[in-house]
Amino acid sequence: ILLYDNRVNEDYPKHWHSAFEVIMPIENTYEVTCHNCVYTLNETDILFVFPGCLHSMKAPNRGERLILQAN
């Protein structure tokens, strides 16, 4: 299990992994694209990304989000 408290303005290009992922913005919004569907996550929204799902993430200039990955 990996729990990442991400406070860095860091985008992630398209990728996939074998881990299950949960993304939850704590401060500001966060944009996630899964299978060509764009989701704008607001504070305290939760997105589940299933293993093998091709996805990318775009971070705002500032903010905080929790990212949990588990096999």
mmCIF file as Biopython writes it, N, C-alpha, C and O atoms, coordinates in Angstrom:
data_model
#
loop_
_atom_site.group_PDB
_atom_site.id
_atom_site.type_symbol
_atom_site.label_atom_id
_atom_site.label_alt_id
_atom_site.label_comp_id
_atom_site.label_asym_id
_atom_site.label_entity_id
_atom_site.label_seq_id
_atom_site.pdbx_PDB_ins_code
_atom_site.Cartn_x
_atom_site.Cartn_y
_atom_site.Cartn_z
_atom_site.occupancy
_atom_site.B_iso_or_equiv
_atom_site.auth_seq_id
_atom_site.auth_asym_id
_atom_site.pdbx_PDB_model_num
ATOM 1   N N  . ILE A ? 1  ? 0.857   -1.179 0.000   1.0 0.0 1  A 1 
ATOM 2   C CA . ILE A ? 1  ? 0.000   0.000  0.000   1.0 0.0 1  A 1 
ATOM 3   C C  . ILE A ? 1  ? 0.893   1.229  0.000   1.0 0.0 1  A 1 
ATOM 4   O O  . ILE A ? 1  ? 1.866   1.298  0.751   1.0 0.0 1  A 1 
ATOM 5   N N  . LEU A ? 2  ? 0.563   2.194  -0.840  1.0 0.0 2  A 1 
ATOM 6   C CA . LEU A ? 2  ? 1.275   3.461  -0.914  1.0 0.0 2  A 1 
ATOM 7   C C  . LEU A ? 2  ? 0.267   4.580  -0.709  1.0 0.0 2  A 1 
ATOM 8   O O  . LEU A ? 2  ? -0.738  4.644  -1.417  1.0 0.0 2  A 1 
ATOM 9   N N  . LEU A ? 3  ? 0.520   5.455  0.241   1.0 0.0 3  A 1 
ATOM 10  C CA . LEU A ? 3  ? -0.316  6.639  0.445   1.0 0.0 3  A 1 
ATOM 11  C C  . LEU A ? 3  ? 0.569   7.848  0.236   1.0 0.0 3  A 1 
ATOM 12  O O  . LEU A ? 3  ? 1.546   8.047  0.959   1.0 0.0 3  A 1 
ATOM 13  N N  . TYR A ? 4  ? 0.225   8.656  -0.756  1.0 0.0 4  A 1 
ATOM 14  C CA . TYR A ? 4  ? 1.029   9.794  -1.154  1.0 0.0 4  A 1 
ATOM 15  C C  . TYR A ? 4  ? 0.243   11.074 -0.909  1.0 0.0 4  A 1 
ATOM 16  O O  . TYR A ? 4  ? -0.819  11.272 -1.498  1.0 0.0 4  A 1 
ATOM 17  N N  . ASP A ? 5  ? 0.755   11.941 -0.047  1.0 0.0 5  A 1 
ATOM 18  C CA . ASP A ? 5  ? 0.182   13.264 0.196   1.0 0.0 5  A 1 
ATOM 19  C C  . ASP A ? 5  ? 0.877   14.211 -0.767  1.0 0.0 5  A 1 
ATOM 20  O O  . ASP A ? 5  ? 1.943   14.746 -0.463  1.0 0.0 5  A 1 
ATOM 21  N N  . ASN A ? 6  ? 0.271   14.417 -1.929  1.0 0.0 6  A 1 
ATOM 22  C CA . ASN A ? 6  ? 0.886   15.163 -3.022  1.0 0.0 6  A 1 
ATOM 23  C C  . ASN A ? 6  ? 0.540   16.634 -2.924  1.0 0.0 6  A 1 
ATOM 24  O O  . ASN A ? 6  ? -0.624  17.013 -3.059  1.0 0.0 6  A 1 
ATOM 25  N N  . ARG A ? 7  ? 1.554   17.474 -2.688  1.0 0.0 7  A 1 
ATOM 26  C CA . ARG A ? 7  ? 1.386   18.926 -2.622  1.0 0.0 7  A 1 
ATOM 27  C C  . ARG A ? 7  ? 2.165   19.637 -3.714  1.0 0.0 7  A 1 
ATOM 28  O O  . ARG A ? 7  ? 2.270   20.863 -3.715  1.0 0.0 7  A 1 
ATOM 29  N N  . VAL A ? 8  ? 2.711   18.864 -4.644  1.0 0.0 8  A 1 
ATOM 30  C CA . VAL A ? 8  ? 3.562   19.408 -5.696  1.0 0.0 8  A 1 
ATOM 31  C C  . VAL A ? 8  ? 2.746   19.577 -6.973  1.0 0.0 8  A 1 
ATOM 32  O O  . VAL A ? 8  ? 1.896   18.746 -7.292  1.0 0.0 8  A 1 
ATOM 33  N N  . ASN A ? 9  ? 3.014   20.671 -7.707  1.0 0.0 9  A 1 
ATOM 34  C CA . ASN A ? 9  ? 2.386   20.867 -9.011  1.0 0.0 9  A 1 
ATOM 35  C C  . ASN A ? 9  ? 3.057   19.889 -9.963  1.0 0.0 9  A 1 
ATOM 36  O O  . ASN A ? 9  ? 4.082   20.204 -10.568 1.0 0.0 9  A 1 
ATOM 37  N N  . GLU A ? 10 ? 2.470   18.694 -10.094 1.0 0.0 10 A 1 
ATOM 38  C CA . GLU A ? 10 ? 3.094   17.620 -10.843 1.0 0.0 10 A 1 
ATOM 39  C C  . GLU A ? 10 ? 2.046   16.917 -11.702 1.0 0.0 10 A 1 
ATOM 40  O O  . GLU A ? 10 ? 1.105   16.318 -11.180 1.0 0.0 10 A 1 
ATOM 41  N N  . ASP A ? 11 ? 2.216   16.995 -13.018 1.0 0.0 11 A 1 
ATOM 42  C CA . ASP A ? 11 ? 1.334   16.278 -13.937 1.0 0.0 11 A 1 
ATOM 43  C C  . ASP A ? 11 ? 1.891   14.888 -14.171 1.0 0.0 11 A 1 
ATOM 44  O O  . ASP A ? 11 ? 3.096   14.665 -14.050 1.0 0.0 11 A 1 
ATOM 45  N N  . TYR A ? 12 ? 1.013   13.951 -14.506 1.0 0.0 12 A 1 
ATOM 46  C CA . TYR A ? 12 ? 1.426   12.586 -14.834 1.0 0.0 12 A 1 
ATOM 47  C C  . TYR A ? 12 ? 0.900   12.266 -16.224 1.0 0.0 12 A 1 
ATOM 48  O O  . TYR A ? 12 ? -0.311  12.302 -16.439 1.0 0.0 12 A 1 
ATOM 49  N N  . PRO A ? 13 ? 1.782   11.950 -17.183 1.0 0.0 13 A 1 
ATOM 50  C CA . PRO A ? 13 ? 1.304   11.601 -18.530 1.0 0.0 13 A 1 
ATOM 51  C C  . PRO A ? 13 ? 0.557   10.271 -18.513 1.0 0.0 13 A 1 
ATOM 52  O O  . PRO A ? 13 ? 0.510   9.590  -17.488 1.0 0.0 13 A 1 
ATOM 53  N N  . LYS A ? 14 ? -0.029  9.905  -19.659 1.0 0.0 14 A 1 
ATOM 54  C CA . LYS A ? 14 ? -0.780  8.646  -19.745 1.0 0.0 14 A 1 
ATOM 55  C C  . LYS A ? 14 ? 0.083   7.488  -19.271 1.0 0.0 14 A 1 
ATOM 56  O O  . LYS A ? 14 ? 1.236   7.335  -19.673 1.0 0.0 14 A 1 
ATOM 57  N N  . HIS A ? 15 ? -0.510  6.681  -18.407 1.0 0.0 15 A 1 
ATOM 58  C CA . HIS A ? 15 ? 0.181   5.513  -17.871 1.0 0.0 15 A 1 
ATOM 59  C C  . HIS A ? 15 ? -0.860  4.556  -17.316 1.0 0.0 15 A 1 
ATOM 60  O O  . HIS A ? 15 ? -2.044  4.883  -17.234 1.0 0.0 15 A 1 
ATOM 61  N N  . TRP A ? 16 ? -0.409  3.385  -16.943 1.0 0.0 16 A 1 
ATOM 62  C CA . TRP A ? 16 ? -1.270  2.421  -16.265 1.0 0.0 16 A 1 
ATOM 63  C C  . TRP A ? 16 ? -0.391  1.640  -15.304 1.0 0.0 16 A 1 
ATOM 64  O O  . TRP A ? 16 ? 0.834   1.662  -15.420 1.0 0.0 16 A 1 
ATOM 65  N N  . HIS A ? 17 ? -0.999  0.966  -14.377 1.0 0.0 17 A 1 
ATOM 66  C CA . HIS A ? 17 ? -0.255  0.127  -13.435 1.0 0.0 17 A 1 
ATOM 67  C C  . HIS A ? 17 ? -1.168  -0.973 -12.926 1.0 0.0 17 A 1 
ATOM 68  O O  . HIS A ? 17 ? -2.382  -0.937 -13.124 1.0 0.0 17 A 1 
ATOM 69  N N  . SER A ? 18 ? -0.574  -1.934 -12.279 1.0 0.0 18 A 1 
ATOM 70  C CA . SER A ? 18 ? -1.350  -3.073 -11.782 1.0 0.0 18 A 1 
ATOM 71  C C  . SER A ? 18 ? -1.992  -2.787 -10.426 1.0 0.0 18 A 1 
ATOM 72  O O  . SER A ? 18 ? -2.762  -3.603 -9.918  1.0 0.0 18 A 1 
ATOM 73  N N  . ALA A ? 19 ? -1.681  -1.643 -9.844  1.0 0.0 19 A 1 
ATOM 74  C CA . ALA A ? 19 ? -2.255  -1.276 -8.548  1.0 0.0 19 A 1 
ATOM 75  C C  . ALA A ? 19 ? -3.608  -0.585 -8.729  1.0 0.0 19 A 1 
ATOM 76  O O  . ALA A ? 19 ? -3.836  0.109  -9.721  1.0 0.0 19 A 1 
ATOM 77  N N  . PHE A ? 20 ? -4.473  -0.779 -7.784  1.0 0.0 20 A 1 
ATOM 78  C CA . PHE A ? 20 ? -5.740  -0.050 -7.653  1.0 0.0 20 A 1 
ATOM 79  C C  . PHE A ? 20 ? -5.381  1.332  -7.112  1.0 0.0 20 A 1 
ATOM 80  O O  . PHE A ? 20 ? -4.532  1.433  -6.227  1.0 0.0 20 A 1 
ATOM 81  N N  . GLU A ? 21 ? -5.998  2.394  -7.614  1.0 0.0 21 A 1 
ATOM 82  C CA . GLU A ? 21 ? -5.634  3.751  -7.186  1.0 0.0 21 A 1 
ATOM 83  C C  . GLU A ? 21 ? -6.877  4.530  -6.763  1.0 0.0 21 A 1 
ATOM 84  O O  . GLU A ? 21 ? -7.932  4.430  -7.389  1.0 0.0 21 A 1 
ATOM 85  N N  . VAL A ? 22 ? -6.735  5.302  -5.699  1.0 0.0 22 A 1 
ATOM 86  C CA . VAL A ? 22 ? -7.792  6.188  -5.219  1.0 0.0 22 A 1 
ATOM 87  C C  . VAL A ? 22 ? -7.190  7.586  -5.177  1.0 0.0 22 A 1 
ATOM 88  O O  . VAL A ? 22 ? -6.115  7.787  -4.612  1.0 0.0 22 A 1 
ATOM 89  N N  . ILE A ? 23 ? -7.890  8.560  -5.782  1.0 0.0 23 A 1 
ATOM 90  C CA . ILE A ? 23 ? -7.412  9.943  -5.837  1.0 0.0 23 A 1 
ATOM 91  C C  . ILE A ? 23 ? -8.449  10.832 -5.184  1.0 0.0 23 A 1 
ATOM 92  O O  . ILE A ? 23 ? -9.630  10.769 -5.526  1.0 0.0 23 A 1 
ATOM 93  N N  . MET A ? 24 ? -8.010  11.674 -4.233  1.0 0.0 24 A 1 
ATOM 94  C CA . MET A ? 24 ? -8.919  12.584 -3.548  1.0 0.0 24 A 1 
ATOM 95  C C  . MET A ? 24 ? -8.243  13.949 -3.344  1.0 0.0 24 A 1 
ATOM 96  O O  . MET A ? 24 ? -7.298  14.048 -2.560  1.0 0.0 24 A 1 
ATOM 97  N N  . PRO A ? 25 ? -8.708  15.005 -4.036  1.0 0.0 25 A 1 
ATOM 98  C CA . PRO A ? 25 ? -8.181  16.335 -3.787  1.0 0.0 25 A 1 
ATOM 99  C C  . PRO A ? 25 ? -8.577  16.835 -2.391  1.0 0.0 25 A 1 
ATOM 100 O O  . PRO A ? 25 ? -9.722  16.680 -1.967  1.0 0.0 25 A 1 
ATOM 101 N N  . ILE A ? 26 ? -7.628  17.425 -1.700  1.0 0.0 26 A 1 
ATOM 102 C CA . ILE A ? 26 ? -7.876  18.015 -0.386  1.0 0.0 26 A 1 
ATOM 103 C C  . ILE A ? 26 ? -8.006  19.533 -0.518  1.0 0.0 26 A 1 
ATOM 104 O O  . ILE A ? 26 ? -8.821  20.163 0.155   1.0 0.0 26 A 1 
ATOM 105 N N  . GLU A ? 27 ? -7.181  20.106 -1.404  1.0 0.0 27 A 1 
ATOM 106 C CA . GLU A ? 27 ? -7.206  21.549 -1.646  1.0 0.0 27 A 1 
ATOM 107 C C  . GLU A ? 27 ? -7.111  21.786 -3.146  1.0 0.0 27 A 1 
ATOM 108 O O  . GLU A ? 27 ? -6.182  21.299 -3.790  1.0 0.0 27 A 1 
ATOM 109 N N  . ASN A ? 28 ? -8.047  22.517 -3.703  1.0 0.0 28 A 1 
ATOM 110 C CA . ASN A ? 28 ? -8.117  22.853 -5.118  1.0 0.0 28 A 1 
ATOM 111 C C  . ASN A ? 28 ? -8.673  21.661 -5.911  1.0 0.0 28 A 1 
ATOM 112 O O  . ASN A ? 28 ? -9.042  20.642 -5.328  1.0 0.0 28 A 1 
ATOM 113 N N  . THR A ? 29 ? -8.728  21.796 -7.223  1.0 0.0 29 A 1 
ATOM 114 C CA . THR A ? 29 ? -9.264  20.738 -8.083  1.0 0.0 29 A 1 
ATOM 115 C C  . THR A ? 29 ? -8.120  19.920 -8.665  1.0 0.0 29 A 1 
ATOM 116 O O  . THR A ? 29 ? -6.951  20.265 -8.495  1.0 0.0 29 A 1 
ATOM 117 N N  . TYR A ? 30 ? -8.461  18.843 -9.348  1.0 0.0 30 A 1 
ATOM 118 C CA . TYR A ? 30 ? -7.475  17.968 -9.965  1.0 0.0 30 A 1 
ATOM 119 C C  . TYR A ? 30 ? -8.157  17.323 -11.155 1.0 0.0 30 A 1 
ATOM 120 O O  . TYR A ? 30 ? -9.283  16.844 -11.029 1.0 0.0 30 A 1 
ATOM 121 N N  . GLU A ? 31 ? -7.507  17.299 -12.300 1.0 0.0 31 A 1 
ATOM 122 C CA . GLU A ? 31 ? -8.107  16.742 -13.509 1.0 0.0 31 A 1 
ATOM 123 C C  . GLU A ? 31 ? -7.496  15.380 -13.823 1.0 0.0 31 A 1 
ATOM 124 O O  . GLU A ? 31 ? -6.277  15.236 -13.911 1.0 0.0 31 A 1 
ATOM 125 N N  . VAL A ? 32 ? -8.360  14.391 -13.989 1.0 0.0 32 A 1 
ATOM 126 C CA . VAL A ? 32 ? -7.912  13.030 -14.294 1.0 0.0 32 A 1 
ATOM 127 C C  . VAL A ? 32 ? -8.647  12.562 -15.553 1.0 0.0 32 A 1 
ATOM 128 O O  . VAL A ? 32 ? -9.863  12.713 -15.667 1.0 0.0 32 A 1 
ATOM 129 N N  . THR A ? 33 ? -7.897  12.001 -16.482 1.0 0.0 33 A 1 
ATOM 130 C CA . THR A ? 33 ? -8.478  11.424 -17.687 1.0 0.0 33 A 1 
ATOM 131 C C  . THR A ? 33 ? -8.331  9.912  -17.604 1.0 0.0 33 A 1 
ATOM 132 O O  . THR A ? 33 ? -7.220  9.400  -17.461 1.0 0.0 33 A 1 
ATOM 133 N N  . CYS A ? 34 ? -9.455  9.191  -17.693 1.0 0.0 34 A 1 
ATOM 134 C CA . CYS A ? 34 ? -9.475  7.725  -17.681 1.0 0.0 34 A 1 
ATOM 135 C C  . CYS A ? 34 ? -10.222 7.256  -18.921 1.0 0.0 34 A 1 
ATOM 136 O O  . CYS A ? 34 ? -11.368 7.649  -19.140 1.0 0.0 34 A 1 
ATOM 137 N N  . HIS A ? 35 ? -9.585  6.423  -19.729 1.0 0.0 35 A 1 
ATOM 138 C CA . HIS A ? 35 ? -10.213 5.910  -20.953 1.0 0.0 35 A 1 
ATOM 139 C C  . HIS A ? 35 ? -10.863 7.037  -21.759 1.0 0.0 35 A 1 
ATOM 140 O O  . HIS A ? 35 ? -12.000 6.902  -22.210 1.0 0.0 35 A 1 
ATOM 141 N N  . ASN A ? 36 ? -10.148 8.141  -21.940 1.0 0.0 36 A 1 
ATOM 142 C CA . ASN A ? 36 ? -10.583 9.305  -22.725 1.0 0.0 36 A 1 
ATOM 143 C C  . ASN A ? 36 ? -11.765 10.060 -22.132 1.0 0.0 36 A 1 
ATOM 144 O O  . ASN A ? 36 ? -12.347 10.901 -22.817 1.0 0.0 36 A 1 
ATOM 145 N N  . CYS A ? 37 ? -12.142 9.793  -20.888 1.0 0.0 37 A 1 
ATOM 146 C CA . CYS A ? 37 ? -13.163 10.576 -20.185 1.0 0.0 37 A 1 
ATOM 147 C C  . CYS A ? 37 ? -12.445 11.485 -19.187 1.0 0.0 37 A 1 
ATOM 148 O O  . CYS A ? 37 ? -11.629 11.022 -18.389 1.0 0.0 37 A 1 
ATOM 149 N N  . VAL A ? 38 ? -12.754 12.772 -19.239 1.0 0.0 38 A 1 
ATOM 150 C CA . VAL A ? 38 ? -12.096 13.740 -18.359 1.0 0.0 38 A 1 
ATOM 151 C C  . VAL A ? 38 ? -12.966 13.974 -17.135 1.0 0.0 38 A 1 
ATOM 152 O O  . VAL A ? 38 ? -14.155 14.270 -17.249 1.0 0.0 38 A 1 
ATOM 153 N N  . TYR A ? 39 ? -12.355 13.836 -15.960 1.0 0.0 39 A 1 
ATOM 154 C CA . TYR A ? 39 ? -13.037 14.066 -14.684 1.0 0.0 39 A 1 
ATOM 155 C C  . TYR A ? 39 ? -12.344 15.225 -13.976 1.0 0.0 39 A 1 
ATOM 156 O O  . TYR A ? 39 ? -11.131 15.204 -13.771 1.0 0.0 39 A 1 
ATOM 157 N N  . THR A ? 40 ? -13.125 16.229 -13.606 1.0 0.0 40 A 1 
ATOM 158 C CA . THR A ? 40 ? -12.597 17.314 -12.791 1.0 0.0 40 A 1 
ATOM 159 C C  . THR A ? 40 ? -13.024 17.035 -11.363 1.0 0.0 40 A 1 
ATOM 160 O O  . THR A ? 40 ? -14.206 17.107 -11.028 1.0 0.0 40 A 1 
ATOM 161 N N  . LEU A ? 41 ? -12.050 16.715 -10.528 1.0 0.0 41 A 1 
ATOM 162 C CA . LEU A ? 41 ? -12.338 16.384 -9.133  1.0 0.0 41 A 1 
ATOM 163 C C  . LEU A ? 41 ? -12.270 17.636 -8.287  1.0 0.0 41 A 1 
ATOM 164 O O  . LEU A ? 41 ? -11.285 18.372 -8.331  1.0 0.0 41 A 1 
ATOM 165 N N  . ASN A ? 42 ? -13.299 17.875 -7.528  1.0 0.0 42 A 1 
ATOM 166 C CA . ASN A ? 42 ? -13.327 18.978 -6.580  1.0 0.0 42 A 1 
ATOM 167 C C  . ASN A ? 42 ? -12.851 18.475 -5.222  1.0 0.0 42 A 1 
ATOM 168 O O  . ASN A ? 42 ? -12.689 17.272 -5.016  1.0 0.0 42 A 1 
ATOM 169 N N  . GLU A ? 43 ? -12.630 19.396 -4.312  1.0 0.0 43 A 1 
ATOM 170 C CA . GLU A ? 43 ? -12.166 19.022 -2.977  1.0 0.0 43 A 1 
ATOM 171 C C  . GLU A ? 43 ? -13.085 17.969 -2.371  1.0 0.0 43 A 1 
ATOM 172 O O  . GLU A ? 43 ? -14.307 18.116 -2.393  1.0 0.0 43 A 1 
ATOM 173 N N  . THR A ? 44 ? -12.506 16.928 -1.841  1.0 0.0 44 A 1 
ATOM 174 C CA . THR A ? 44 ? -13.129 15.767 -1.182  1.0 0.0 44 A 1 
ATOM 175 C C  . THR A ? 44 ? -13.878 14.821 -2.128  1.0 0.0 44 A 1 
ATOM 176 O O  . THR A ? 44 ? -14.482 13.854 -1.663  1.0 0.0 44 A 1 
ATOM 177 N N  . ASP A ? 45 ? -13.854 15.075 -3.458  1.0 0.0 45 A 1 
ATOM 178 C CA . ASP A ? 45 ? -14.347 14.067 -4.395  1.0 0.0 45 A 1 
ATOM 179 C C  . ASP A ? 45 ? -13.379 12.893 -4.364  1.0 0.0 45 A 1 
ATOM 180 O O  . ASP A ? 45 ? -12.209 13.061 -4.021  1.0 0.0 45 A 1 
ATOM 181 N N  . ILE A ? 46 ? -13.852 11.725 -4.715  1.0 0.0 46 A 1 
ATOM 182 C CA . ILE A ? 46 ? -13.007 10.532 -4.743  1.0 0.0 46 A 1 
ATOM 183 C C  . ILE A ? 46 ? -13.173 9.852  -6.101  1.0 0.0 46 A 1 
ATOM 184 O O  . ILE A ? 46 ? -14.290 9.651  -6.578  1.0 0.0 46 A 1 
ATOM 185 N N  . LEU A ? 47 ? -12.039 9.504  -6.714  1.0 0.0 47 A 1 
ATOM 186 C CA . LEU A ? 47 ? -12.055 8.767  -7.976  1.0 0.0 47 A 1 
ATOM 187 C C  . LEU A ? 47 ? -11.300 7.462  -7.785  1.0 0.0 47 A 1 
ATOM 188 O O  . LEU A ? 47 ? -10.184 7.451  -7.265  1.0 0.0 47 A 1 
ATOM 189 N N  . PHE A ? 48 ? -11.913 6.365  -8.208  1.0 0.0 48 A 1 
ATOM 190 C CA . PHE A ? 48 ? -11.283 5.046  -8.167  1.0 0.0 48 A 1 
ATOM 191 C C  . PHE A ? 48 ? -10.759 4.738  -9.566  1.0 0.0 48 A 1 
ATOM 192 O O  . PHE A ? 48 ? -11.507 4.817  -10.541 1.0 0.0 48 A 1 
ATOM 193 N N  . VAL A ? 49 ? -9.488  4.390  -9.667  1.0 0.0 49 A 1 
ATOM 194 C CA . VAL A ? 49 ? -8.879  4.002  -10.940 1.0 0.0 49 A 1 
ATOM 195 C C  . VAL A ? 49 ? -8.505  2.532  -10.817 1.0 0.0 49 A 1 
ATOM 196 O O  . VAL A ? 49 ? -7.680  2.156  -9.984  1.0 0.0 49 A 1 
ATOM 197 N N  . PHE A ? 50 ? -9.118  1.714  -11.649 1.0 0.0 50 A 1 
ATOM 198 C CA . PHE A ? 50 ? -8.910  0.274  -11.550 1.0 0.0 50 A 1 
ATOM 199 C C  . PHE A ? 50 ? -7.622  -0.154 -12.248 1.0 0.0 50 A 1 
ATOM 200 O O  . PHE A ? 50 ? -7.167  0.530  -13.166 1.0 0.0 50 A 1 
ATOM 201 N N  . PRO A ? 51 ? -7.032  -1.260 -11.837 1.0 0.0 51 A 1 
ATOM 202 C CA . PRO A ? 51 ? -5.796  -1.743 -12.443 1.0 0.0 51 A 1 
ATOM 203 C C  . PRO A ? 51 ? -5.938  -1.889 -13.955 1.0 0.0 51 A 1 
ATOM 204 O O  . PRO A ? 51 ? -6.964  -2.351 -14.454 1.0 0.0 51 A 1 
ATOM 205 N N  . GLY A ? 52 ? -4.898  -1.491 -14.670 1.0 0.0 52 A 1 
ATOM 206 C CA . GLY A ? 52 ? -4.885  -1.613 -16.122 1.0 0.0 52 A 1 
ATOM 207 C C  . GLY A ? 52 ? -5.562  -0.476 -16.859 1.0 0.0 52 A 1 
ATOM 208 O O  . GLY A ? 52 ? -5.527  -0.444 -18.089 1.0 0.0 52 A 1 
ATOM 209 N N  . CYS A ? 53 ? -6.175  0.452  -16.154 1.0 0.0 53 A 1 
ATOM 210 C CA . CYS A ? 53 ? -6.868  1.585  -16.781 1.0 0.0 53 A 1 
ATOM 211 C C  . CYS A ? 53 ? -5.835  2.629  -17.213 1.0 0.0 53 A 1 
ATOM 212 O O  . CYS A ? 53 ? -5.068  3.124  -16.388 1.0 0.0 53 A 1 
ATOM 213 N N  . LEU A ? 54 ? -5.818  2.958  -18.490 1.0 0.0 54 A 1 
ATOM 214 C CA . LEU A ? 54 ? -4.932  3.999  -18.999 1.0 0.0 54 A 1 
ATOM 215 C C  . LEU A ? 54 ? -5.452  5.348  -18.523 1.0 0.0 54 A 1 
ATOM 216 O O  . LEU A ? 54 ? -6.593  5.710  -18.811 1.0 0.0 54 A 1 
ATOM 217 N N  . HIS A ? 55 ? -4.614  6.104  -17.786 1.0 0.0 55 A 1 
ATOM 218 C CA . HIS A ? 55 ? -5.062  7.370  -17.231 1.0 0.0 55 A 1 
ATOM 219 C C  . HIS A ? 55 ? -3.918  8.381  -17.167 1.0 0.0 55 A 1 
ATOM 220 O O  . HIS A ? 55 ? -2.743  8.016  -17.195 1.0 0.0 55 A 1 
ATOM 221 N N  . SER A ? 56 ? -4.286  9.654  -17.082 1.0 0.0 56 A 1 
ATOM 222 C CA . SER A ? 56 ? -3.322  10.738 -16.917 1.0 0.0 56 A 1 
ATOM 223 C C  . SER A ? 56 ? -3.906  11.720 -15.914 1.0 0.0 56 A 1 
ATOM 224 O O  . SER A ? 56 ? -5.109  11.720 -15.654 1.0 0.0 56 A 1 
ATOM 225 N N  . MET A ? 57 ? -3.030  12.565 -15.348 1.0 0.0 57 A 1 
ATOM 226 C CA . MET A ? 57 ? -3.475  13.517 -14.328 1.0 0.0 57 A 1 
ATOM 227 C C  . MET A ? 57 ? -2.829  14.872 -14.569 1.0 0.0 57 A 1 
ATOM 228 O O  . MET A ? 57 ? -1.646  14.966 -14.893 1.0 0.0 57 A 1 
ATOM 229 N N  . LYS A ? 58 ? -3.631  15.922 -14.403 1.0 0.0 58 A 1 
ATOM 230 C CA . LYS A ? 58 ? -3.159  17.300 -14.560 1.0 0.0 58 A 1 
ATOM 231 C C  . LYS A ? 58 ? -3.414  18.041 -13.256 1.0 0.0 58 A 1 
ATOM 232 O O  . LYS A ? 58 ? -4.552  18.150 -12.799 1.0 0.0 58 A 1 
ATOM 233 N N  . ALA A ? 59 ? -2.347  18.544 -12.671 1.0 0.0 59 A 1 
ATOM 234 C CA . ALA A ? 59 ? -2.439  19.231 -11.379 1.0 0.0 59 A 1 
ATOM 235 C C  . ALA A ? 59 ? -2.596  20.736 -11.578 1.0 0.0 59 A 1 
ATOM 236 O O  . ALA A ? 59 ? -2.112  21.280 -12.571 1.0 0.0 59 A 1 
ATOM 237 N N  . PRO A ? 60 ? -3.266  21.413 -10.647 1.0 0.0 60 A 1 
ATOM 238 C CA . PRO A ? 60 ? -3.338  22.864 -10.687 1.0 0.0 60 A 1 
ATOM 239 C C  . PRO A ? 60 ? -1.994  23.460 -10.237 1.0 0.0 60 A 1 
ATOM 240 O O  . PRO A ? 60 ? -1.090  22.731 -9.828  1.0 0.0 60 A 1 
ATOM 241 N N  . ASN A ? 61 ? -1.876  24.783 -10.316 1.0 0.0 61 A 1 
ATOM 242 C CA . ASN A ? 61 ? -0.637  25.445 -9.904  1.0 0.0 61 A 1 
ATOM 243 C C  . ASN A ? 61 ? -0.306  25.209 -8.436  1.0 0.0 61 A 1 
ATOM 244 O O  . ASN A ? 61 ? 0.864   25.126 -8.063  1.0 0.0 61 A 1 
ATOM 245 N N  . ARG A ? 62 ? -1.329  25.103 -7.614  1.0 0.0 62 A 1 
ATOM 246 C CA . ARG A ? 62 ? -1.112  24.793 -6.198  1.0 0.0 62 A 1 
ATOM 247 C C  . ARG A ? 62 ? -2.268  23.943 -5.718  1.0 0.0 62 A 1 
ATOM 248 O O  . ARG A ? 62 ? -3.357  23.984 -6.291  1.0 0.0 62 A 1 
ATOM 249 N N  . GLY A ? 63 ? -2.038  23.172 -4.668  1.0 0.0 63 A 1 
ATOM 250 C CA . GLY A ? 63 ? -3.100  22.333 -4.132  1.0 0.0 63 A 1 
ATOM 251 C C  . GLY A ? 63 ? -2.518  21.141 -3.405  1.0 0.0 63 A 1 
ATOM 252 O O  . GLY A ? 63 ? -1.304  21.004 -3.253  1.0 0.0 63 A 1 
ATOM 253 N N  . GLU A ? 64 ? -3.423  20.281 -2.959  1.0 0.0 64 A 1 
ATOM 254 C CA . GLU A ? 64 ? -3.032  19.071 -2.246  1.0 0.0 64 A 1 
ATOM 255 C C  . GLU A ? 64 ? -4.025  17.977 -2.599  1.0 0.0 64 A 1 
ATOM 256 O O  . GLU A ? 64 ? -5.228  18.215 -2.711  1.0 0.0 64 A 1 
ATOM 257 N N  . ARG A ? 65 ? -3.494  16.769 -2.774  1.0 0.0 65 A 1 
ATOM 258 C CA . ARG A ? 65 ? -4.364  15.638 -3.030  1.0 0.0 65 A 1 
ATOM 259 C C  . ARG A ? 65 ? -3.754  14.392 -2.417  1.0 0.0 65 A 1 
ATOM 260 O O  . ARG A ? 65 ? -2.534  14.256 -2.325  1.0 0.0 65 A 1 
ATOM 261 N N  . LEU A ? 66 ? -4.628  13.484 -1.998  1.0 0.0 66 A 1 
ATOM 262 C CA . LEU A ? 66 ? -4.181  12.190 -1.492  1.0 0.0 66 A 1 
ATOM 263 C C  . LEU A ? 66 ? -4.298  11.175 -2.628  1.0 0.0 66 A 1 
ATOM 264 O O  . LEU A ? 66 ? -5.310  11.116 -3.326  1.0 0.0 66 A 1 
ATOM 265 N N  . ILE A ? 67 ? -3.255  10.389 -2.797  1.0 0.0 67 A 1 
ATOM 266 C CA . ILE A ? 67 ? -3.245  9.324  -3.791  1.0 0.0 67 A 1 
ATOM 267 C C  . ILE A ? 67 ? -2.890  8.027  -3.066  1.0 0.0 67 A 1 
ATOM 268 O O  . ILE A ? 67 ? -1.823  7.904  -2.465  1.0 0.0 67 A 1 
ATOM 269 N N  . LEU A ? 68 ? -3.799  7.075  -3.136  1.0 0.0 68 A 1 
ATOM 270 C CA . LEU A ? 68 ? -3.592  5.787  -2.499  1.0 0.0 68 A 1 
ATOM 271 C C  . LEU A ? 68 ? -3.476  4.727  -3.585  1.0 0.0 68 A 1 
ATOM 272 O O  . LEU A ? 68 ? -4.313  4.664  -4.485  1.0 0.0 68 A 1 
ATOM 273 N N  . GLN A ? 69 ? -2.445  3.897  -3.504  1.0 0.0 69 A 1 
ATOM 274 C CA . GLN A ? 69 ? -2.308  2.773  -4.430  1.0 0.0 69 A 1 
ATOM 275 C C  . GLN A ? 69 ? -2.168  1.492  -3.608  1.0 0.0 69 A 1 
ATOM 276 O O  . GLN A ? 69 ? -1.443  1.450  -2.614  1.0 0.0 69 A 1 
ATOM 277 N N  . ALA A ? 70 ? -2.871  0.459  -4.042  1.0 0.0 70 A 1 
ATOM 278 C CA . ALA A ? 70 ? -2.814  -0.836 -3.356  1.0 0.0 70 A 1 
ATOM 279 C C  . ALA A ? 70 ? -2.898  -1.956 -4.378  1.0 0.0 70 A 1 
ATOM 280 O O  . ALA A ? 70 ? -3.706  -1.895 -5.305  1.0 0.0 70 A 1 
ATOM 281 N N  . ASN A ? 71 ? -2.081  -2.965 -4.216  1.0 0.0 71 A 1 
ATOM 282 C CA . ASN A ? 71 ? -2.134  -4.139 -5.086  1.0 0.0 71 A 1 
ATOM 283 C C  . ASN A ? 71 ? -3.223  -5.080 -4.603  1.0 0.0 71 A 1 
ATOM 284 O O  . ASN A ? 71 ? -3.435  -6.136 -5.200  1.0 0.0 71 A 1 
#
